[in-house]
Amino acid sequence: MIKLIINGNQIEVEENTTVLKAARELGIEIPTFCDDDRLSKQTSCRLCIVEVEGTDKLLTSCNLEVKEGMVVNTESEKVRIALKINLSLIWAGHPNDCMKCGKSGECKLQDYSFEYDVDAEPIYSVRKEAIAKNATNHFFEIDPDKCILCGKCVRICSEQVGVGALGFKNRGQETYVSFGNDNFEDAGCVSCGSCVSVCPTGALLNKTADKYRNWDVDKVRTTCSYCGVGCQMELVVHKGKIVRVDANEEGSNRGLLCVKGKYAFNFINHRDRLTTPLVRKNGKLVEATWEEAYAKINQKYLEFKGESNSFVGFSSARCTNEENYLFQKMFRQVFKTNNIDHCARL
Amino acid sequence: MTNSISEIENNDCLFITGSNTTDTHPVLSYFIKQAKRKGAKIIVAEPRKIDLVKHSDVFVQIKPGTNIALYNGMANYIYHNGLADQKYIESRTEGYAEFLTGIIDFTPKKAAKICGCKEEDIIEAAKIFASAKSAGIYYAMGVTQHSNGTNGVKSLCNLGLITGNIGKKNAGINPLRGQNNVQGACDMGGLPNNLTGYQKVFNDEARAKFEKAWDVKIDSTPGIRIPEMIEGMADGSVKFAYVMGENPIVSDPDTNHVKAAFEKVNFLVVQDMFLTETAEYADVVLPASSFAEKEGTFTNTERRVQMVNKAIEPVGNSKPDYMILQELMTVFGYQENKTPSEIMDEIASLTPIYSGINYDRLKIKGLQWPCTDKNHPGTKYLYEEKFTRKKALFSKVEYLESAEVANKEYPVTMTTGRTLYQYHTRTMTDKTKGINTLVKENYIEINSFTATKYNLTDGEMTTVTSRRGSIKVRVKVKEILQDDVCFMPFHFAEGANVLTNTAADQYCGIPELKVCAIKFNA
């Protein structure tokens, strides 16, 4: 174990821990765009700079390993000034259009710029020539204009998803992120949206017809309802409608989702949903009340009661445990039969 | 799964068979690829050159329905080349000698001939698998949906046992469950022979416990399974059928036969979110709420019970399934009115493997069963100290041909599966435009040799016929199949399951959806 001091607080951490992580254990959040525990280090955004006693230079804390007796300051005047300059340089290459950006309210660039008093009008003019949006994917688009080249999307796609559909193109001021061949399908993109999940700005945003502000939504943690992996996710709700699905990093899926979990949620609020019971009358299914529907089922139950073998139930691998429990209870307790099965074999 | 998802990246070797993991369990496949990045060896044994083959060290391309021959051939090589884990076999297993009589002459050469693959590939796979410090087996319906499905699983278990990989960290035998709560539906007794937690209906002690709790006599005879239910509906012996959240008209084999059964049954209730192909046959349709509109739990493939939380109010006049079932039971004269949390408490009180589970404990990470009391932390991997029957039992498994094999009249072998974008019968996925753009219609995948042989071109419509029926479908030429083998996704109505065979496994009744014989109509 290694002992060090950060902002006057003593802490003991494992060897090989970075200063960024040690600070986080103390509840001190050091700004960063490019760092993610799950990914390799890129150390390019230079926001995580800290002052270390005995060194003149400011050091990046995401790749700085703790040393015994180290004294670190993350909030000194020197750090704040340098951080503001670094942020201003990033901001200078970014369009000033937060008011119409879908990321507004959840954008790290916006948050840090506010926190460190970055001027809205950039004092530097480093705007690169606009590169057109890449909208080839059906679910999200890439806006190179808003990209700060933190590279998290590129790394998550290759290191975590194991696909490698995204990469950096060109060099210097001309650098931008895109699919190989600039087309998602050619690049082998599987539309899982992990790149969108990690993007700190509005450079990677879902395509959506829903207009909502990020401060105007509720998020509800739940379990995905597609395959058996059981990914943890957050349903983003705006005015009683699911408008987005966000990944959750606490589950076994570690913040990763697939195209179905992340994007195939339209069924929930879809116009084809059944909204009322239907009962067959004169050969046709017609709308009915719950009471009518229950009465019809009860009538048939009473008709065949006593012939327990004439009842069969198809339970569901799509419903909850509680519902499956009740279903078999109903068959065994009420209908007096074990004729229950479900789609486990399909 | 005997083991956990978080262990995947630490396996030294992963044997993927009967699973197109990148399409069917995408997020789990990310961890398989991460294991590879960390240095694990990957073996893939599949009829198709699936995406994971790119990340594999050895790919054994086998004919559909020949899995058992492959596994027996691998076991033969492992035994004859001193790669078996003798210490483990002696201390933790039984039936080894009997098992050996089944594989002793089943050489990789013999297996290769049946599987239509190279002998060297089988040997390489056996060597890599048996030499790994910890090797995990990952399989899905490609192993089970056969008339010999149960035996396929048993022969895979033999491989895990002979190499000492079951009951061990970062290894194990890991079925990848296909649906969000298929594990839970089995755990909850949604099976004709099981009460909750795999307590048998014919076990007097188990039954007595439920009889006391429910104040009713429970039948000690196992009920009938879905294939027999469909038979019963067709022959009139079944009069009252209740389908909750399932679409058998599209998902079950031999569509024409299934339709006739649903047409015939006296009374049919369907409870679903949409007017599915099956609901159209119903006498009463009950509108169910989606997972976003209710509270409950799903149990995932690693036995983890996890919370489902309510995000929005039920759409229209729909109701959560748990509410509908309780209201109906009350109408029938059996008072039920519990919250999901209270229902889980009732489950826990009757189910030893769920005894320690309640909603307060599930909040963040869920719990993996067995979780036998309120302080039990859950179980990361099974059988660490002992097996359910104390010692694991080797099984002597004989390779048998599929029920229907290609012949002169039906010369092409068809296998089926899921795609990345659509899900099962598309009830949910077909509501998203992007998904439908990516996989918009049914197709039959063949290689260029087969295409030339039957005079077919990529993109054209053709007619495909099996002994059960005939469909029109688009041809897709892709070089990932062996000659005279084709693949069709099972998502589409009037698609694959018009053609598939109802032949079923004698032990568990799983239909042979992975192999049937077809022909192209001239």
HADDOCK unambig.tbl for C-alpha pairs under 7 A between the chains (distance, minus, plus):
assign (segid A and resid 138 and name CA) (segid B and resid 434 and name CA) 5.16 0.50 0.50
assign (segid A and resid 139 and name CA) (segid B and resid 434 and name CA) 6.63 0.50 0.50
assign (segid A and resid 160 and name CA) (segid B and resid 30 and name CA) 6.24 0.50 0.50
assign (segid A and resid 160 and name CA) (segid B and resid 34 and name CA) 6.54 0.50 0.50
assign (segid A and resid 161 and name CA) (segid B and resid 30 and name CA) 4.85 0.50 0.50
assign (segid A and resid 162 and name CA) (segid B and resid 30 and name CA) 6.01 0.50 0.50
assign (segid A and resid 162 and name CA) (segid B and resid 33 and name CA) 5.83 0.50 0.50
assign (segid A and resid 162 and name CA) (segid B and resid 34 and name CA) 6.98 0.50 0.50
assign (segid A and resid 220 and name CA) (segid B and resid 309 and name CA) 6.89 0.50 0.50
assign (segid A and resid 220 and name CA) (segid B and resid 311 and name CA) 5.67 0.50 0.50
assign (segid A and resid 221 and name CA) (segid B and resid 309 and name CA) 6.62 0.50 0.50
assign (segid A and resid 222 and name CA) (segid B and resid 307 and name CA) 6.21 0.50 0.50
assign (segid A and resid 222 and name CA) (segid B and resid 308 and name CA) 4.78 0.50 0.50
assign (segid A and resid 222 and name CA) (segid B and resid 309 and name CA) 5.28 0.50 0.50
assign (segid A and resid 223 and name CA) (segid B and resid 306 and name CA) 6.78 0.50 0.50
assign (segid A and resid 223 and name CA) (segid B and resid 307 and name CA) 6.43 0.50 0.50
assign (segid A and resid 223 and name CA) (segid B and resid 308 and name CA) 5.43 0.50 0.50
assign (segid A and resid 225 and name CA) (segid B and resid 180 and name CA) 5.28 0.50 0.50
assign (segid A and resid 225 and name CA) (segid B and resid 291 and name CA) 6.96 0.50 0.50
assign (segid A and resid 226 and name CA) (segid B and resid 179 and name CA) 6.06 0.50 0.50
assign (segid A and resid 226 and name CA) (segid B and resid 180 and name CA) 5.20 0.50 0.50
assign (segid A and resid 227 and name CA) (segid B and resid 25 and name CA) 6.46 0.50 0.50
assign (segid A and resid 227 and name CA) (segid B and resid 178 and name CA) 5.16 0.50 0.50
assign (segid A and resid 227 and name CA) (segid B and resid 179 and name CA) 4.31 0.50 0.50
assign (segid A and resid 227 and name CA) (segid B and resid 180 and name CA) 4.56 0.50 0.50
assign (segid A and resid 228 and name CA) (segid B and resid 177 and name CA) 5.00 0.50 0.50
assign (segid A and resid 228 and name CA) (segid B and resid 178 and name CA) 5.19 0.50 0.50
assign (segid A and resid 228 and name CA) (segid B and resid 179 and name CA) 4.75 0.50 0.50
assign (segid A and resid 228 and name CA) (segid B and resid 180 and name CA) 4.12 0.50 0.50
assign (segid A and resid 228 and name CA) (segid B and resid 181 and name CA) 6.42 0.50 0.50
assign (segid A and resid 228 and name CA) (segid B and resid 300 and name CA) 5.00 0.50 0.50
assign (segid A and resid 228 and name CA) (segid B and resid 301 and name CA) 5.08 0.50 0.50
assign (segid A and resid 229 and name CA) (segid B and resid 25 and name CA) 6.67 0.50 0.50
assign (segid A and resid 229 and name CA) (segid B and resid 28 and name CA) 6.76 0.50 0.50
assign (segid A and resid 229 and name CA) (segid B and resid 300 and name CA) 5.63 0.50 0.50
assign (segid A and resid 229 and name CA) (segid B and resid 301 and name CA) 5.68 0.50 0.50
assign (segid A and resid 230 and name CA) (segid B and resid 180 and name CA) 6.22 0.50 0.50
assign (segid A and resid 230 and name CA) (segid B and resid 300 and name CA) 5.10 0.50 0.50
assign (segid A and resid 235 and name CA) (segid B and resid 311 and name CA) 6.86 0.50 0.50
assign (segid A and resid 237 and name CA) (segid B and resid 311 and name CA) 6.99 0.50 0.50
assign (segid A and resid 240 and name CA) (segid B and resid 312 and name CA) 5.57 0.50 0.50
assign (segid A and resid 250 and name CA) (segid B and resid 365 and name CA) 6.97 0.50 0.50
assign (segid A and resid 251 and name CA) (segid B and resid 365 and name CA) 6.25 0.50 0.50
assign (segid A and resid 252 and name CA) (segid B and resid 5 and name CA) 6.52 0.50 0.50
assign (segid A and resid 252 and name CA) (segid B and resid 6 and name CA) 6.39 0.50 0.50
assign (segid A and resid 253 and name CA) (segid B and resid 27 and name CA) 6.61 0.50 0.50
assign (segid A and resid 256 and name CA) (segid B and resid 27 and name CA) 6.58 0.50 0.50
assign (segid A and resid 257 and name CA) (segid B and resid 27 and name CA) 6.00 0.50 0.50
assign (segid A and resid 258 and name CA) (segid B and resid 26 and name CA) 5.96 0.50 0.50
assign (segid A and resid 258 and name CA) (segid B and resid 27 and name CA) 6.15 0.50 0.50
assign (segid A and resid 259 and name CA) (segid B and resid 421 and name CA) 6.89 0.50 0.50
assign (segid A and resid 260 and name CA) (segid B and resid 421 and name CA) 6.52 0.50 0.50
assign (segid A and resid 264 and name CA) (segid B and resid 429 and name CA) 5.71 0.50 0.50
assign (segid A and resid 264 and name CA) (segid B and resid 432 and name CA) 5.67 0.50 0.50
assign (segid A and resid 266 and name CA) (segid B and resid 431 and name CA) 5.80 0.50 0.50
assign (segid A and resid 266 and name CA) (segid B and resid 432 and name CA) 5.61 0.50 0.50
assign (segid A and resid 267 and name CA) (segid B and resid 428 and name CA) 5.39 0.50 0.50
assign (segid A and resid 267 and name CA) (segid B and resid 431 and name CA) 5.25 0.50 0.50
assign (segid A and resid 268 and name CA) (segid B and resid 290 and name CA) 6.37 0.50 0.50
assign (segid A and resid 272 and name CA) (segid B and resid 274 and name CA) 6.60 0.50 0.50
assign (segid A and resid 273 and name CA) (segid B and resid 273 and name CA) 5.72 0.50 0.50
assign (segid A and resid 273 and name CA) (segid B and resid 274 and name CA) 5.17 0.50 0.50
assign (segid A and resid 274 and name CA) (segid B and resid 273 and name CA) 5.65 0.50 0.50
assign (segid A and resid 274 and name CA) (segid B and resid 274 and name CA) 5.27 0.50 0.50
assign (segid A and resid 274 and name CA) (segid B and resid 275 and name CA) 6.68 0.50 0.50
assign (segid A and resid 274 and name CA) (segid B and resid 287 and name CA) 5.17 0.50 0.50
assign (segid A and resid 275 and name CA) (segid B and resid 287 and name CA) 5.93 0.50 0.50
assign (segid A and resid 275 and name CA) (segid B and resid 315 and name CA) 6.53 0.50 0.50
assign (segid A and resid 275 and name CA) (segid B and resid 316 and name CA) 4.49 0.50 0.50
assign (segid A and resid 275 and name CA) (segid B and resid 317 and name CA) 4.96 0.50 0.50
assign (segid A and resid 275 and name CA) (segid B and resid 318 and name CA) 5.20 0.50 0.50
assign (segid A and resid 276 and name CA) (segid B and resid 287 and name CA) 5.87 0.50 0.50
assign (segid A and resid 276 and name CA) (segid B and resid 316 and name CA) 6.98 0.50 0.50
assign (segid A and resid 276 and name CA) (segid B and resid 317 and name CA) 5.27 0.50 0.50
assign (segid A and resid 276 and name CA) (segid B and resid 318 and name CA) 6.18 0.50 0.50
assign (segid A and resid 277 and name CA) (segid B and resid 285 and name CA) 5.59 0.50 0.50
assign (segid A and resid 277 and name CA) (segid B and resid 286 and name CA) 4.79 0.50 0.50
assign (segid A and resid 277 and name CA) (segid B and resid 287 and name CA) 5.67 0.50 0.50
assign (segid A and resid 278 and name CA) (segid B and resid 284 and name CA) 5.67 0.50 0.50
assign (segid A and resid 278 and name CA) (segid B and resid 285 and name CA) 4.90 0.50 0.50
assign (segid A and resid 278 and name CA) (segid B and resid 286 and name CA) 6.68 0.50 0.50
assign (segid A and resid 279 and name CA) (segid B and resid 283 and name CA) 5.79 0.50 0.50
assign (segid A and resid 279 and name CA) (segid B and resid 284 and name CA) 4.55 0.50 0.50
assign (segid A and resid 279 and name CA) (segid B and resid 285 and name CA) 6.41 0.50 0.50
assign (segid A and resid 280 and name CA) (segid B and resid 283 and name CA) 4.91 0.50 0.50
assign (segid A and resid 280 and name CA) (segid B and resid 284 and name CA) 6.30 0.50 0.50
assign (segid A and resid 293 and name CA) (segid B and resid 284 and name CA) 6.37 0.50 0.50
assign (segid A and resid 294 and name CA) (segid B and resid 328 and name CA) 6.50 0.50 0.50
assign (segid A and resid 298 and name CA) (segid B and resid 332 and name CA) 6.45 0.50 0.50
assign (segid A and resid 310 and name CA) (segid B and resid 237 and name CA) 5.98 0.50 0.50
assign (segid A and resid 310 and name CA) (segid B and resid 238 and name CA) 4.17 0.50 0.50
assign (segid A and resid 310 and name CA) (segid B and resid 239 and name CA) 5.07 0.50 0.50
assign (segid A and resid 310 and name CA) (segid B and resid 240 and name CA) 6.08 0.50 0.50
assign (segid A and resid 311 and name CA) (segid B and resid 238 and name CA) 6.10 0.50 0.50
assign (segid A and resid 311 and name CA) (segid B and resid 239 and name CA) 6.33 0.50 0.50
assign (segid A and resid 311 and name CA) (segid B and resid 240 and name CA) 4.79 0.50 0.50
assign (segid A and resid 311 and name CA) (segid B and resid 241 and name CA) 5.94 0.50 0.50
assign (segid A and resid 312 and name CA) (segid B and resid 229 and name CA) 6.60 0.50 0.50
assign (segid A and resid 312 and name CA) (segid B and resid 238 and name CA) 6.94 0.50 0.50
assign (segid A and resid 312 and name CA) (segid B and resid 240 and name CA) 6.36 0.50 0.50
assign (segid A and resid 312 and name CA) (segid B and resid 241 and name CA) 4.94 0.50 0.50
assign (segid A and resid 312 and name CA) (segid B and resid 242 and name CA) 6.39 0.50 0.50
assign (segid A and resid 313 and name CA) (segid B and resid 241 and name CA) 5.83 0.50 0.50
assign (segid A and resid 313 and name CA) (segid B and resid 242 and name CA) 4.77 0.50 0.50
assign (segid A and resid 313 and name CA) (segid B and resid 243 and name CA) 5.95 0.50 0.50
assign (segid A and resid 314 and name CA) (segid B and resid 242 and name CA) 6.12 0.50 0.50
assign (segid A and resid 314 and name CA) (segid B and resid 243 and name CA) 4.64 0.50 0.50
assign (segid A and resid 314 and name CA) (segid B and resid 244 and name CA) 6.02 0.50 0.50
assign (segid A and resid 315 and name CA) (segid B and resid 190 and name CA) 6.11 0.50 0.50
assign (segid A and resid 315 and name CA) (segid B and resid 243 and name CA) 6.52 0.50 0.50
assign (segid A and resid 315 and name CA) (segid B and resid 244 and name CA) 5.41 0.50 0.50
assign (segid A and resid 316 and name CA) (segid B and resid 185 and name CA) 6.60 0.50 0.50
assign (segid A and resid 316 and name CA) (segid B and resid 244 and name CA) 5.80 0.50 0.50
assign (segid A and resid 316 and name CA) (segid B and resid 245 and name CA) 5.27 0.50 0.50
assign (segid A and resid 316 and name CA) (segid B and resid 246 and name CA) 6.02 0.50 0.50
assign (segid A and resid 317 and name CA) (segid B and resid 179 and name CA) 6.14 0.50 0.50
assign (segid A and resid 317 and name CA) (segid B and resid 180 and name CA) 6.76 0.50 0.50
assign (segid A and resid 317 and name CA) (segid B and resid 181 and name CA) 4.77 0.50 0.50
assign (segid A and resid 317 and name CA) (segid B and resid 182 and name CA) 4.16 0.50 0.50
assign (segid A and resid 317 and name CA) (segid B and resid 185 and name CA) 5.35 0.50 0.50
assign (segid A and resid 318 and name CA) (segid B and resid 179 and name CA) 6.64 0.50 0.50
assign (segid A and resid 318 and name CA) (segid B and resid 180 and name CA) 6.07 0.50 0.50
assign (segid A and resid 318 and name CA) (segid B and resid 181 and name CA) 5.58 0.50 0.50
assign (segid A and resid 318 and name CA) (segid B and resid 245 and name CA) 6.37 0.50 0.50
assign (segid A and resid 319 and name CA) (segid B and resid 181 and name CA) 6.70 0.50 0.50
assign (segid A and resid 319 and name CA) (segid B and resid 245 and name CA) 6.91 0.50 0.50
assign (segid A and resid 320 and name CA) (segid B and resid 181 and name CA) 6.72 0.50 0.50
assign (segid A and resid 320 and name CA) (segid B and resid 296 and name CA) 5.68 0.50 0.50
assign (segid A and resid 320 and name CA) (segid B and resid 297 and name CA) 5.33 0.50 0.50
assign (segid A and resid 320 and name CA) (segid B and resid 298 and name CA) 5.35 0.50 0.50
assign (segid A and resid 321 and name CA) (segid B and resid 184 and name CA) 5.49 0.50 0.50
assign (segid A and resid 321 and name CA) (segid B and resid 185 and name CA) 6.25 0.50 0.50
assign (segid A and resid 321 and name CA) (segid B and resid 188 and name CA) 6.29 0.50 0.50
assign (segid A and resid 321 and name CA) (segid B and resid 296 and name CA) 7.00 0.50 0.50
assign (segid A and resid 321 and name CA) (segid B and resid 297 and name CA) 5.66 0.50 0.50
assign (segid A and resid 321 and name CA) (segid B and resid 298 and name CA) 5.91 0.50 0.50
assign (segid A and resid 322 and name CA) (segid B and resid 296 and name CA) 6.44 0.50 0.50
assign (segid A and resid 322 and name CA) (segid B and resid 322 and name CA) 6.83 0.50 0.50
assign (segid A and resid 322 and name CA) (segid B and resid 340 and name CA) 6.24 0.50 0.50
assign (segid A and resid 322 and name CA) (segid B and resid 343 and name CA) 5.99 0.50 0.50
assign (segid A and resid 322 and name CA) (segid B and resid 344 and name CA) 6.25 0.50 0.50
assign (segid A and resid 323 and name CA) (segid B and resid 321 and name CA) 6.18 0.50 0.50
assign (segid A and resid 323 and name CA) (segid B and resid 322 and name CA) 4.85 0.50 0.50
assign (segid A and resid 324 and name CA) (segid B and resid 185 and name CA) 5.68 0.50 0.50
assign (segid A and resid 324 and name CA) (segid B and resid 188 and name CA) 5.98 0.50 0.50
assign (segid A and resid 324 and name CA) (segid B and resid 190 and name CA) 6.34 0.50 0.50
assign (segid A and resid 325 and name CA) (segid B and resid 188 and name CA) 5.10 0.50 0.50
assign (segid A and resid 325 and name CA) (segid B and resid 189 and name CA) 6.80 0.50 0.50
assign (segid A and resid 326 and name CA) (segid B and resid 325 and name CA) 6.68 0.50 0.50
assign (segid A and resid 327 and name CA) (segid B and resid 325 and name CA) 6.80 0.50 0.50
assign (segid A and resid 328 and name CA) (segid B and resid 189 and name CA) 6.49 0.50 0.50
assign (segid A and resid 328 and name CA) (segid B and resid 190 and name CA) 5.83 0.50 0.50
assign (segid A and resid 330 and name CA) (segid B and resid 329 and name CA) 6.61 0.50 0.50
assign (segid A and resid 332 and name CA) (segid B and resid 218 and name CA) 6.31 0.50 0.50
assign (segid A and resid 333 and name CA) (segid B and resid 214 and name CA) 6.95 0.50 0.50
assign (segid A and resid 333 and name CA) (segid B and resid 216 and name CA) 6.22 0.50 0.50
assign (segid A and resid 336 and name CA) (segid B and resid 218 and name CA) 6.53 0.50 0.50
assign (segid A and resid 336 and name CA) (segid B and resid 219 and name CA) 6.66 0.50 0.50
assign (segid A and resid 337 and name CA) (segid B and resid 219 and name CA) 6.32 0.50 0.50
assign (segid A and resid 337 and name CA) (segid B and resid 223 and name CA) 6.71 0.50 0.50
assign (segid A and resid 338 and name CA) (segid B and resid 192 and name CA) 5.10 0.50 0.50
assign (segid A and resid 338 and name CA) (segid B and resid 219 and name CA) 6.87 0.50 0.50
assign (segid A and resid 338 and name CA) (segid B and resid 222 and name CA) 5.80 0.50 0.50
assign (segid A and resid 338 and name CA) (segid B and resid 223 and name CA) 4.21 0.50 0.50
assign (segid A and resid 339 and name CA) (segid B and resid 192 and name CA) 5.44 0.50 0.50
assign (segid A and resid 339 and name CA) (segid B and resid 223 and name CA) 4.14 0.50 0.50
assign (segid A and resid 339 and name CA) (segid B and resid 224 and name CA) 5.10 0.50 0.50
assign (segid A and resid 339 and name CA) (segid B and resid 225 and name CA) 6.99 0.50 0.50
assign (segid A and resid 340 and name CA) (segid B and resid 190 and name CA) 5.79 0.50 0.50
assign (segid A and resid 340 and name CA) (segid B and resid 191 and name CA) 5.44 0.50 0.50
assign (segid A and resid 340 and name CA) (segid B and resid 192 and name CA) 5.05 0.50 0.50
assign (segid A and resid 340 and name CA) (segid B and resid 223 and name CA) 6.76 0.50 0.50
assign (segid A and resid 341 and name CA) (segid B and resid 190 and name CA) 5.34 0.50 0.50
assign (segid A and resid 341 and name CA) (segid B and resid 191 and name CA) 4.52 0.50 0.50
assign (segid A and resid 341 and name CA) (segid B and resid 192 and name CA) 5.80 0.50 0.50
assign (segid A and resid 341 and name CA) (segid B and resid 225 and name CA) 5.73 0.50 0.50
assign (segid A and resid 341 and name CA) (segid B and resid 226 and name CA) 6.03 0.50 0.50
assign (segid A and resid 342 and name CA) (segid B and resid 190 and name CA) 6.28 0.50 0.50
assign (segid A and resid 342 and name CA) (segid B and resid 191 and name CA) 6.88 0.50 0.50
assign (segid A and resid 344 and name CA) (segid B and resid 182 and name CA) 5.81 0.50 0.50
assign (segid A and resid 345 and name CA) (segid B and resid 510 and name CA) 5.27 0.50 0.50
assign (segid A and resid 346 and name CA) (segid B and resid 251 and name CA) 6.82 0.50 0.50
